[in-house]
Amino acid sequence: MEHRMSFENRRLIGIVIAVAVLLLIPFTAMKLDAGVKWSWFDFVAAGTLLAGTGLLCEFVLRKVKSWNYRLLLLAGILFALFIIWAELAVGLIGTPLAGS
């Protein structure tokens, strides 16, 4: 009996790989002394944001059947990621979590 990985499970693996690859960019820049100064907390926060966003998008893709609602929800999720990332990086809104 042949066991084949479903398309949904491939997407989950893709999310994990994408998060790891994206986190390698600042890690490599930091090791090459290219001006990136991230702490371990920065990597945890970025990994959590990216993985959470990916998993939330996967949940929407699996559960929401209407393409219009899917697109609307996915756009909202990605917009929220952008706003949170910008706030943590440069303080777009000015919360106490704002970066410099």
N, C-alpha and C positions, 0 to 999 in steps of 0.2 A: 504494500500500500504506500503510495507516494504522498508525502506531506508537502503541500505547497503553501507558501506564505501569502496571506491575503493582501490585497492592495492597501487596505487600511493599516495593516501592521507595517508594511513597507514605508508608509508615510510617517508613522511614529518613529521608526528607525531613522528616517530622513530628518526628522525634527531634531533628534538627539545629535546626529552627525553635524547638522547645520549649526546648532548652538556651539558645539565643540570647535568647529572651524572658525566661527565668528569670534569666539573668545581667544583663539590662537593669534588673531591679528594684534590686539593690544599686548598680549603676553610676549609675542615676538618683538614688537616695537620696544617694549620695556627692556627686554634682554639685550637688544641692540643699542640701548641708550639713545633712543630716537625722541626723547622728550615726553614719553608717556610715563606717568607716575600713578599707577593704580595700586591700591592695597588689596589684601585678600578679600576685604568686604566689598570692594568694587567689583571683583570678579564674581562673587556670590550674588550680589544684587543684579548684575548684568545677566548672569546665567539664569537666575530666577525669572527675571522679566522676559527674557527670550524664550525660555522653555515654557513658561506659563502662557505666553502669547501663542506659541505654536500649539500647545495642547488645547487651549481655548478655541483656536481656529479649527483644529481637528474635530473638537466636539460639535461645533456649529456645522461643519461639513457632514458629519455623521447623522446629526439629529434633525436639522432643518431641511425640509424637502423643497420649499419654494426658492427658486433661484433669486428672486428679488429680495426676499428676506435674508438669504445667505449673503448676498453682496452687501446689503446694508449693515448687517451685523459684523461681517469681516472688516468693512471699512471703519466701523466704529471701534473695533478692537485694535486695529492698526493705528488709528488716530490716537487712541488712549496710550498705546505704547510710545508713540512719538512724543506726546506731551509729557509723559512721565520721564522718558529718557532725557528730553531737553531740560526738564526741571532739575533732574539729578546732575546733569552735566554742567549747565550754565546758569541755572536759576531763572528760568523763563517767567515763572509766576511769582517767585519770591518767598516760597515756603521755607521753614527751618531746615528742610532736607536739601536745599539748593546747593549746587556745587559752585566752584569759583570760575 
